[in-house]
Amino acid sequence: MLIICLSLCILNILLVGILAGTGTLKTAERGDIQYTSTQISPEGDITVPPEADYRYAIERPTDADAFYNMVIRVWSGGPLYNTWQPDNVQEFHYFPTTYYFFATISLFGYVVYKFILLGLSILATGFGTYLLLDVETEYADFEPSKKTLMGISAASIGFAPMVANFKVGQMTPFAYLCAAVAWWSYRRSSYTGGGTAIALATLVKPYWAAPTMVFASLSDNRWRGLLGFGITILAANALSVATFGFDTTEEYYSIIVDTLLASSKSVGPVTTWSVEALNVFWFLGEYAVFARLLTIVPVVWVFVHYVRRNKADIELYALSILLLFTALGSTTLIDLGLVLAAFVVFGVHAFGVGGWSFAILGGAFVLTHVHTYVMEVVVGSGHANLVGLLDAHPVLTLLQPGVYGVLAFYVLALWWARRAVSGMPYR
């Protein structure tokens, strides 16, 4: 099963690499970048100064241009956020201080910026996996070599949901590295640093704060992780107000509130879904929110036992990430890359136990890995082959392998948590 999972990742690297190298991928097409000196705004166009050597870049369907254009807009005297979304210029809704990261890698123009962002994303993924493996194998009954760990880390770059982030320039690889640093810090009893790492991910997307629950314990001063998290968030807010003003900071939180309220809406018909769709309780319509909330209850039980009895920390870490997909309605294939952290940490121990536990985990990995390809056929560019089924929504909505992968992993983690609490073997 391990060989199958690693082989699929390597094959995905080769496939995407070949498609990108030949310019077949939409995000790697030659000559599709357009530049403009003006961004249209309802309150007045935002024009690049005549003497400047930079311009806005438009290369849909990537997200990289949205982040780059945010920097150009600020350099041109415009606002941080683009909430009107004209033409091909996308919105930017990350925390204000993340501007400095994008500004730093935008200094040499759009093309160089894209390569830097891609390179850093790949490094973040590989290094994050290595950190998780290196620290977690110390708690396992086997001792893989450093070459083995490096090989698995390199292969993990090909996890399909993570590769989807590479292609469009999204930030999940950096959140993954933060989650890895947090767990590494947890294992090393460097709790403050772990909380700080999660806080950095939270500045990108608030729900990426979920793994902080492993620090919500008085045992061994783990609460210091919450302290590090809180101090980092406060410092980021202070810097935001100082550099961008109170109004911009307030606007960010207003956008977050609006997004949270919008996420409770019912899921539309499958013909309106995007390739990144991951709708766990699609069949419940507007009542899906109740099912999502119910998935929190078992995790609360695990959390209580973790705090009181100092057990099931591995399971809690995995469940904290899986909750993003069972409890929230706004997560997508792009966020699914973060589940790789749960797969790696949990996988080290499941591999040691072997048997059906590792088989289920491996199956869940395969299902999440192939999700992007299946959705491309169902609602993406290949959906024309299913024209005859487009009216059979229940049939098409069942073709979401990532959903079954997440749910299988969720149930397995709960089963392991029950065993950990009761002191029973995992076999």
Contacts in CASP RR format, 6 or more apart in sequence:
PFRMAT RR
TARGET T0000
AUTHOR 0000-0000-0000
METHOD contacts of the structure
MODEL  1
MLIICLSLCILNILLVGILAGTGTLKTAERGDIQYTSTQISPEGDITVPP
EADYRYAIERPTDADAFYNMVIRVWSGGPLYNTWQPDNVQEFHYFPTTYY
FFATISLFGYVVYKFILLGLSILATGFGTYLLLDVETEYADFEPSKKTLM
GISAASIGFAPMVANFKVGQMTPFAYLCAAVAWWSYRRSSYTGGGTAIAL
ATLVKPYWAAPTMVFASLSDNRWRGLLGFGITILAANALSVATFGFDTTE
EYYSIIVDTLLASSKSVGPVTTWSVEALNVFWFLGEYAVFARLLTIVPVV
WVFVHYVRRNKADIELYALSILLLFTALGSTTLIDLGLVLAAFVVFGVHA
FGVGGWSFAILGGAFVLTHVHTYVMEVVVGSGHANLVGLLDAHPVLTLLQ
PGVYGVLAFYVLALWWARRAVSGMPYR
1 358 0 8 1.000
1 359 0 8 1.000
1 362 0 8 1.000
1 363 0 8 1.000
2 351 0 8 1.000
2 358 0 8 1.000
2 362 0 8 1.000
4 362 0 8 1.000
4 366 0 8 1.000
5 362 0 8 1.000
5 365 0 8 1.000
5 366 0 8 1.000
5 369 0 8 1.000
6 152 0 8 1.000
6 155 0 8 1.000
8 366 0 8 1.000
8 369 0 8 1.000
8 370 0 8 1.000
9 155 0 8 1.000
9 156 0 8 1.000
9 157 0 8 1.000
9 158 0 8 1.000
9 159 0 8 1.000
9 369 0 8 1.000
10 155 0 8 1.000
10 158 0 8 1.000
12 158 0 8 1.000
12 159 0 8 1.000
12 160 0 8 1.000
12 163 0 8 1.000
12 369 0 8 1.000
13 155 0 8 1.000
13 157 0 8 1.000
13 158 0 8 1.000
13 163 0 8 1.000
16 25 0 8 1.000
16 158 0 8 1.000
16 163 0 8 1.000
16 166 0 8 1.000
16 167 0 8 1.000
19 25 0 8 1.000
19 28 0 8 1.000
20 27 0 8 1.000
20 28 0 8 1.000
20 167 0 8 1.000
21 28 0 8 1.000
23 29 0 8 1.000
23 30 0 8 1.000
25 167 0 8 1.000
26 32 0 8 1.000
26 61 0 8 1.000
27 59 0 8 1.000
27 61 0 8 1.000
27 62 0 8 1.000
27 167 0 8 1.000
27 168 0 8 1.000
28 167 0 8 1.000
32 59 0 8 1.000
33 57 0 8 1.000
33 58 0 8 1.000
33 59 0 8 1.000
33 110 0 8 1.000
33 111 0 8 1.000
34 57 0 8 1.000
34 58 0 8 1.000
34 59 0 8 1.000
34 88 0 8 1.000
35 55 0 8 1.000
35 56 0 8 1.000
35 57 0 8 1.000
35 58 0 8 1.000
35 110 0 8 1.000
36 55 0 8 1.000
36 56 0 8 1.000
36 58 0 8 1.000
37 47 0 8 1.000
37 48 0 8 1.000
37 55 0 8 1.000
37 56 0 8 1.000
38 45 0 8 1.000
38 46 0 8 1.000
38 47 0 8 1.000
38 48 0 8 1.000
38 56 0 8 1.000
39 45 0 8 1.000
39 46 0 8 1.000
39 47 0 8 1.000
39 56 0 8 1.000
39 69 0 8 1.000
39 72 0 8 1.000
39 73 0 8 1.000
39 76 0 8 1.000
39 82 0 8 1.000
39 86 0 8 1.000
39 89 0 8 1.000
40 86 0 8 1.000
40 87 0 8 1.000
40 89 0 8 1.000
41 84 0 8 1.000
41 86 0 8 1.000
42 84 0 8 1.000
46 73 0 8 1.000
46 76 0 8 1.000
46 77 0 8 1.000
46 78 0 8 1.000
47 76 0 8 1.000
48 54 0 8 1.000
48 55 0 8 1.000
48 56 0 8 1.000
48 72 0 8 1.000
48 75 0 8 1.000
48 76 0 8 1.000
49 76 0 8 1.000
52 75 0 8 1.000
52 76 0 8 1.000
54 72 0 8 1.000
54 75 0 8 1.000
54 106 0 8 1.000
54 109 0 8 1.000
55 72 0 8 1.000
56 69 0 8 1.000
56 72 0 8 1.000
56 73 0 8 1.000
56 89 0 8 1.000
57 65 0 8 1.000
57 68 0 8 1.000
57 69 0 8 1.000
57 72 0 8 1.000
57 110 0 8 1.000
58 65 0 8 1.000
58 69 0 8 1.000
58 87 0 8 1.000
58 88 0 8 1.000
58 89 0 8 1.000
59 65 0 8 1.000
59 110 0 8 1.000
60 88 0 8 1.000
60 90 0 8 1.000
61 168 0 8 1.000
62 167 0 8 1.000
62 168 0 8 1.000
62 169 0 8 1.000
63 90 0 8 1.000
63 168 0 8 1.000
63 169 0 8 1.000
63 170 0 8 1.000
64 113 0 8 1.000
64 114 0 8 1.000
64 117 0 8 1.000
64 168 0 8 1.000
64 169 0 8 1.000
65 88 0 8 1.000
65 89 0 8 1.000
65 90 0 8 1.000
65 110 0 8 1.000
66 82 0 8 1.000
66 89 0 8 1.000
66 90 0 8 1.000
66 91 0 8 1.000
66 92 0 8 1.000
67 92 0 8 1.000
67 94 0 8 1.000
67 102 0 8 1.000
67 117 0 8 1.000
67 169 0 8 1.000
68 102 0 8 1.000
68 106 0 8 1.000
68 110 0 8 1.000
68 113 0 8 1.000
68 114 0 8 1.000
69 82 0 8 1.000
69 89 0 8 1.000
69 90 0 8 1.000
69 92 0 8 1.000
70 80 0 8 1.000
70 81 0 8 1.000
70 82 0 8 1.000
70 92 0 8 1.000
70 99 0 8 1.000
70 102 0 8 1.000
71 99 0 8 1.000
71 102 0 8 1.000
71 103 0 8 1.000
71 106 0 8 1.000
72 106 0 8 1.000
73 79 0 8 1.000
73 80 0 8 1.000
73 82 0 8 1.000
74 80 0 8 1.000
74 99 0 8 1.000
74 103 0 8 1.000
75 103 0 8 1.000
79 248 0 8 1.000
80 92 0 8 1.000
80 96 0 8 1.000
80 99 0 8 1.000
80 244 0 8 1.000
80 248 0 8 1.000
81 91 0 8 1.000
81 92 0 8 1.000
81 93 0 8 1.000
81 248 0 8 1.000
81 251 0 8 1.000
81 252 0 8 1.000
81 255 0 8 1.000
82 89 0 8 1.000
82 90 0 8 1.000
82 91 0 8 1.000
82 92 0 8 1.000
83 91 0 8 1.000
83 255 0 8 1.000
85 91 0 8 1.000
93 252 0 8 1.000
93 255 0 8 1.000
93 256 0 8 1.000
93 259 0 8 1.000
94 171 0 8 1.000
94 203 0 8 1.000
94 204 0 8 1.000
94 205 0 8 1.000
95 203 0 8 1.000
95 204 0 8 1.000
95 236 0 8 1.000
95 240 0 8 1.000
95 252 0 8 1.000
96 240 0 8 1.000
96 243 0 8 1.000
96 244 0 8 1.000
96 248 0 8 1.000
96 249 0 8 1.000
96 252 0 8 1.000
97 203 0 8 1.000
97 236 0 8 1.000
97 239 0 8 1.000
97 240 0 8 1.000
97 243 0 8 1.000
98 203 0 8 1.000
98 204 0 8 1.000
99 244 0 8 1.000
105 113 0 8 1.000
105 116 0 8 1.000
105 117 0 8 1.000
105 120 0 8 1.000
106 113 0 8 1.000
108 116 0 8 1.000
114 169 0 8 1.000
117 169 0 8 1.000
118 166 0 8 1.000
118 169 0 8 1.000
120 173 0 8 1.000
120 174 0 8 1.000
121 165 0 8 1.000
121 166 0 8 1.000
121 169 0 8 1.000
121 173 0 8 1.000
121 174 0 8 1.000
122 157 0 8 1.000
122 166 0 8 1.000
122 173 0 8 1.000
124 173 0 8 1.000
124 174 0 8 1.000
124 176 0 8 1.000
124 177 0 8 1.000
125 156 0 8 1.000
125 157 0 8 1.000
125 159 0 8 1.000
125 162 0 8 1.000
125 173 0 8 1.000
125 176 0 8 1.000
125 177 0 8 1.000
125 340 0 8 1.000
126 153 0 8 1.000
126 154 0 8 1.000
126 156 0 8 1.000
126 157 0 8 1.000
127 153 0 8 1.000
127 177 0 8 1.000
127 180 0 8 1.000
128 153 0 8 1.000
128 176 0 8 1.000
128 177 0 8 1.000
128 180 0 8 1.000
128 181 0 8 1.000
128 341 0 8 1.000
129 152 0 8 1.000
129 153 0 8 1.000
129 156 0 8 1.000
129 180 0 8 1.000
129 340 0 8 1.000
129 344 0 8 1.000
130 149 0 8 1.000
130 150 0 8 1.000
130 153 0 8 1.000
131 180 0 8 1.000
131 181 0 8 1.000
131 183 0 8 1.000
131 184 0 8 1.000
132 180 0 8 1.000
132 183 0 8 1.000
132 184 0 8 1.000
132 341 0 8 1.000
132 344 0 8 1.000
132 345 0 8 1.000
133 144 0 8 1.000
133 149 0 8 1.000
133 152 0 8 1.000
133 153 0 8 1.000
133 344 0 8 1.000
133 348 0 8 1.000
134 149 0 8 1.000
134 184 0 8 1.000
135 183 0 8 1.000
135 184 0 8 1.000
135 187 0 8 1.000
135 188 0 8 1.000
136 183 0 8 1.000
136 187 0 8 1.000
136 344 0 8 1.000
136 345 0 8 1.000
136 348 0 8 1.000
136 349 0 8 1.000
137 143 0 8 1.000
137 144 0 8 1.000
137 149 0 8 1.000
137 348 0 8 1.000
138 187 0 8 1.000
139 187 0 8 1.000
139 348 0 8 1.000
139 349 0 8 1.000
140 348 0 8 1.000
140 349 0 8 1.000
140 351 0 8 1.000
140 352 0 8 1.000
141 352 0 8 1.000
142 351 0 8 1.000
142 352 0 8 1.000
156 162 0 8 1.000
156 340 0 8 1.000
156 344 0 8 1.000
157 163 0 8 1.000
159 337 0 8 1.000
159 340 0 8 1.000
159 369 0 8 1.000
160 368 0 8 1.000
160 369 0 8 1.000
160 370 0 8 1.000
160 371 0 8 1.000
160 372 0 8 1.000
160 373 0 8 1.000
161 172 0 8 1.000
161 333 0 8 1.000
161 334 0 8 1.000
161 335 0 8 1.000
161 336 0 8 1.000
161 337 0 8 1.000
161 339 0 8 1.000
161 340 0 8 1.000
161 368 0 8 1.000
161 369 0 8 1.000
161 371 0 8 1.000
161 372 0 8 1.000
162 172 0 8 1.000
162 173 0 8 1.000
162 176 0 8 1.000
162 337 0 8 1.000
162 340 0 8 1.000
163 372 0 8 1.000
164 170 0 8 1.000
164 276 0 8 1.000
164 333 0 8 1.000
164 334 0 8 1.000
164 337 0 8 1.000
164 372 0 8 1.000
165 171 0 8 1.000
165 172 0 8 1.000
165 173 0 8 1.000
165 334 0 8 1.000
165 337 0 8 1.000
166 173 0 8 1.000
168 334 0 8 1.000
170 334 0 8 1.000
171 204 0 8 1.000
171 205 0 8 1.000
172 334 0 8 1.000
172 335 0 8 1.000
172 337 0 8 1.000
172 338 0 8 1.000
174 201 0 8 1.000
174 204 0 8 1.000
175 201 0 8 1.000
175 204 0 8 1.000
175 205 0 8 1.000
175 208 0 8 1.000
175 338 0 8 1.000
176 337 0 8 1.000
176 338 0 8 1.000
176 340 0 8 1.000
176 341 0 8 1.000
178 197 0 8 1.000
178 198 0 8 1.000
178 200 0 8 1.000
178 201 0 8 1.000
178 208 0 8 1.000
179 197 0 8 1.000
179 198 0 8 1.000
179 201 0 8 1.000
179 208 0 8 1.000
179 211 0 8 1.000
179 321 0 8 1.000
179 338 0 8 1.000
179 341 0 8 1.000
180 341 0 8 1.000
181 193 0 8 1.000
181 194 0 8 1.000
181 197 0 8 1.000
182 193 0 8 1.000
182 194 0 8 1.000
182 195 0 8 1.000
182 197 0 8 1.000
182 198 0 8 1.000
182 211 0 8 1.000
182 212 0 8 1.000
182 214 0 8 1.000
183 211 0 8 1.000
183 214 0 8 1.000
183 317 0 8 1.000
183 341 0 8 1.000
183 345 0 8 1.000
185 191 0 8 1.000
185 193 0 8 1.000
185 194 0 8 1.000
185 195 0 8 1.000
185 197 0 8 1.000
186 194 0 8 1.000
186 214 0 8 1.000
186 215 0 8 1.000
186 222 0 8 1.000
186 313 0 8 1.000
186 317 0 8 1.000
189 220 0 8 1.000
189 221 0 8 1.000
191 215 0 8 1.000
191 221 0 8 1.000
191 222 0 8 1.000
191 223 0 8 1.000
191 224 0 8 1.000
191 225 0 8 1.000
191 228 0 8 1.000
192 224 0 8 1.000
192 225 0 8 1.000
192 227 0 8 1.000
192 228 0 8 1.000
193 225 0 8 1.000
193 228 0 8 1.000
194 215 0 8 1.000
194 225 0 8 1.000
194 228 0 8 1.000
194 229 0 8 1.000
195 212 0 8 1.000
195 215 0 8 1.000
195 225 0 8 1.000
195 226 0 8 1.000
195 228 0 8 1.000
195 229 0 8 1.000
195 232 0 8 1.000
196 225 0 8 1.000
196 228 0 8 1.000
196 229 0 8 1.000
196 231 0 8 1.000
196 232 0 8 1.000
198 208 0 8 1.000
198 209 0 8 1.000
198 211 0 8 1.000
198 212 0 8 1.000
198 229 0 8 1.000
199 209 0 8 1.000
199 228 0 8 1.000
199 229 0 8 1.000
199 230 0 8 1.000
199 232 0 8 1.000
199 233 0 8 1.000
199 236 0 8 1.000
200 232 0 8 1.000
201 208 0 8 1.000
201 209 0 8 1.000
202 208 0 8 1.000
202 209 0 8 1.000
202 229 0 8 1.000
202 233 0 8 1.000
203 233 0 8 1.000
203 236 0 8 1.000
205 335 0 8 1.000
206 256 0 8 1.000
207 324 0 8 1.000
207 328 0 8 1.000
207 330 0 8 1.000
207 331 0 8 1.000
208 324 0 8 1.000
208 338 0 8 1.000
209 229 0 8 1.000
210 320 0 8 1.000
210 321 0 8 1.000
210 323 0 8 1.000
210 324 0 8 1.000
211 317 0 8 1.000
211 320 0 8 1.000
211 321 0 8 1.000
212 225 0 8 1.000
212 226 0 8 1.000
212 229 0 8 1.000
212 320 0 8 1.000
213 303 0 8 1.000
213 316 0 8 1.000
213 320 0 8 1.000
214 222 0 8 1.000
214 306 0 8 1.000
214 313 0 8 1.000
214 316 0 8 1.000
214 317 0 8 1.000
214 320 0 8 1.000
215 222 0 8 1.000
215 223 0 8 1.000
215 224 0 8 1.000
215 225 0 8 1.000
215 226 0 8 1.000
215 229 0 8 1.000
216 222 0 8 1.000
216 223 0 8 1.000
216 226 0 8 1.000
216 303 0 8 1.000
216 307 0 8 1.000
217 223 0 8 1.000
217 306 0 8 1.000
217 307 0 8 1.000
217 310 0 8 1.000
218 307 0 8 1.000
219 307 0 8 1.000
219 310 0 8 1.000
237 249 0 8 1.000
240 248 0 8 1.000
240 249 0 8 1.000
240 252 0 8 1.000
241 249 0 8 1.000
259 330 0 8 1.000
260 330 0 8 1.000
262 330 0 8 1.000
263 328 0 8 1.000
263 329 0 8 1.000
263 330 0 8 1.000
264 289 0 8 1.000
264 329 0 8 1.000
265 286 0 8 1.000
266 285 0 8 1.000
266 286 0 8 1.000
266 288 0 8 1.000
267 279 0 8 1.000
267 282 0 8 1.000
267 285 0 8 1.000
267 288 0 8 1.000
269 393 0 8 1.000
270 378 0 8 1.000
270 379 0 8 1.000
270 390 0 8 1.000
270 393 0 8 1.000
270 396 0 8 1.000
270 397 0 8 1.000
271 379 0 8 1.000
271 390 0 8 1.000
271 393 0 8 1.000
273 279 0 8 1.000
273 375 0 8 1.000
273 378 0 8 1.000
273 379 0 8 1.000
274 332 0 8 1.000
274 379 0 8 1.000
275 333 0 8 1.000
275 372 0 8 1.000
275 375 0 8 1.000
275 376 0 8 1.000
275 379 0 8 1.000
275 380 0 8 1.000
276 332 0 8 1.000
276 333 0 8 1.000
276 334 0 8 1.000
276 375 0 8 1.000
277 332 0 8 1.000
277 333 0 8 1.000
277 375 0 8 1.000
277 379 0 8 1.000
277 400 0 8 1.000
278 325 0 8 1.000
278 331 0 8 1.000
278 332 0 8 1.000
278 333 0 8 1.000
278 335 0 8 1.000
278 336 0 8 1.000
278 371 0 8 1.000
278 400 0 8 1.000
278 402 0 8 1.000
278 403 0 8 1.000
278 406 0 8 1.000
279 329 0 8 1.000
279 397 0 8 1.000
279 400 0 8 1.000
279 403 0 8 1.000
280 288 0 8 1.000
280 292 0 8 1.000
280 325 0 8 1.000
280 326 0 8 1.000
280 329 0 8 1.000
280 403 0 8 1.000
280 406 0 8 1.000
280 407 0 8 1.000
281 288 0 8 1.000
281 291 0 8 1.000
281 292 0 8 1.000
282 288 0 8 1.000
282 397 0 8 1.000
282 400 0 8 1.000
283 394 0 8 1.000
283 397 0 8 1.000
284 290 0 8 1.000
284 291 0 8 1.000
288 329 0 8 1.000
292 326 0 8 1.000
292 327 0 8 1.000
292 328 0 8 1.000
292 329 0 8 1.000
293 327 0 8 1.000
295 323 0 8 1.000
295 326 0 8 1.000
295 327 0 8 1.000
295 410 0 8 1.000
296 323 0 8 1.000
296 327 0 8 1.000
298 414 0 8 1.000
299 316 0 8 1.000
299 319 0 8 1.000
299 320 0 8 1.000
299 323 0 8 1.000
299 414 0 8 1.000
302 312 0 8 1.000
302 315 0 8 1.000
302 316 0 8 1.000
302 319 0 8 1.000
302 414 0 8 1.000
302 417 0 8 1.000
302 421 0 8 1.000
303 316 0 8 1.000
305 311 0 8 1.000
305 312 0 8 1.000
305 417 0 8 1.000
305 421 0 8 1.000
306 312 0 8 1.000
306 313 0 8 1.000
306 316 0 8 1.000
309 421 0 8 1.000
311 420 0 8 1.000
311 421 0 8 1.000
312 416 0 8 1.000
312 417 0 8 1.000
312 420 0 8 1.000
312 421 0 8 1.000
314 345 0 8 1.000
314 346 0 8 1.000
314 349 0 8 1.000
314 416 0 8 1.000
314 420 0 8 1.000
315 346 0 8 1.000
315 413 0 8 1.000
315 414 0 8 1.000
315 416 0 8 1.000
315 417 0 8 1.000
315 420 0 8 1.000
316 417 0 8 1.000
317 341 0 8 1.000
317 342 0 8 1.000
317 345 0 8 1.000
317 346 0 8 1.000
318 342 0 8 1.000
318 345 0 8 1.000
318 346 0 8 1.000
318 409 0 8 1.000
318 413 0 8 1.000
319 410 0 8 1.000
319 413 0 8 1.000
319 414 0 8 1.000
319 417 0 8 1.000
321 338 0 8 1.000
321 339 0 8 1.000
321 341 0 8 1.000
321 342 0 8 1.000
322 339 0 8 1.000
322 342 0 8 1.000
322 406 0 8 1.000
322 409 0 8 1.000
322 410 0 8 1.000
322 413 0 8 1.000
324 331 0 8 1.000
324 335 0 8 1.000
324 338 0 8 1.000
325 331 0 8 1.000
325 335 0 8 1.000
325 336 0 8 1.000
325 339 0 8 1.000
325 406 0 8 1.000
326 406 0 8 1.000
326 407 0 8 1.000
326 410 0 8 1.000
333 371 0 8 1.000
333 372 0 8 1.000
333 375 0 8 1.000
336 368 0 8 1.000
336 371 0 8 1.000
336 402 0 8 1.000
336 406 0 8 1.000
339 368 0 8 1.000
339 406 0 8 1.000
339 409 0 8 1.000
342 409 0 8 1.000
342 413 0 8 1.000
343 361 0 8 1.000
343 364 0 8 1.000
343 365 0 8 1.000
343 409 0 8 1.000
346 361 0 8 1.000
346 409 0 8 1.000
346 413 0 8 1.000
346 416 0 8 1.000
347 358 0 8 1.000
347 361 0 8 1.000
349 426 0 8 1.000
350 357 0 8 1.000
350 358 0 8 1.000
350 361 0 8 1.000
350 426 0 8 1.000
351 358 0 8 1.000
352 358 0 8 1.000
353 426 0 8 1.000
353 427 0 8 1.000
354 427 0 8 1.000
355 427 0 8 1.000
357 412 0 8 1.000
357 416 0 8 1.000
357 426 0 8 1.000
357 427 0 8 1.000
360 408 0 8 1.000
360 412 0 8 1.000
361 409 0 8 1.000
361 412 0 8 1.000
363 405 0 8 1.000
363 408 0 8 1.000
364 404 0 8 1.000
364 405 0 8 1.000
364 406 0 8 1.000
364 408 0 8 1.000
364 409 0 8 1.000
364 412 0 8 1.000
365 405 0 8 1.000
367 401 0 8 1.000
367 402 0 8 1.000
367 404 0 8 1.000
367 405 0 8 1.000
367 408 0 8 1.000
368 401 0 8 1.000
368 402 0 8 1.000
368 405 0 8 1.000
368 406 0 8 1.000
370 401 0 8 1.000
370 402 0 8 1.000
371 400 0 8 1.000
371 401 0 8 1.000
371 402 0 8 1.000
374 399 0 8 1.000
374 400 0 8 1.000
374 401 0 8 1.000
375 399 0 8 1.000
375 400 0 8 1.000
376 382 0 8 1.000
377 383 0 8 1.000
377 385 0 8 1.000
377 386 0 8 1.000
377 399 0 8 1.000
378 386 0 8 1.000
378 396 0 8 1.000
378 399 0 8 1.000
379 396 0 8 1.000
383 390 0 8 1.000
386 396 0 8 1.000
389 395 0 8 1.000
389 396 0 8 1.000
390 396 0 8 1.000
416 426 0 8 1.000
418 424 0 8 1.000
419 425 0 8 1.000
419 426 0 8 1.000
END
